[in-house]
Amino acid sequence: MFPALLHEAWISIGTHRLRTFLAMLGIVIGVGSVVLLLAIGAGSRRVVEDAINMLGSNMLIITPGSSNNGGLRSTMPTPFTLPDAEAIALLPTVVAAAPVQITGSNLH
């Protein structure tokens, strides 16, 4: 039974060459697309992981919080001052402190 099915399939492939070629082309394109998308996803993930790892696991970024003024919460956070950054740098477990000032044009 099985050899007869193989013989019939072989004859069908031979007589319908264009249909066979198009079916094989569709399979190749489909498999290639899936492999390509998986590779792009893995590469993108690797780029993001490398960017995060560049920051280091021992880095801490401190941003100012909001303040309460007369029971009302301030919409703009109270900025850190240079003495605040110097005080943070003096802590025993801090290796370095790099204060950054963000201007109004950088806020979105």
Buried (B, 14 or more C-beta within 10 A) or exposed (E): EEEEEEEEEEEEBEEEEEEEEEEEEEEEEEEEEEEEEEEEEEEEEEEEEEEEEEEEEEEEEEEEEEEEEEEEEEEEEEEBEEEBBEEBEEEEEEEEBEEEEEEEEEEE
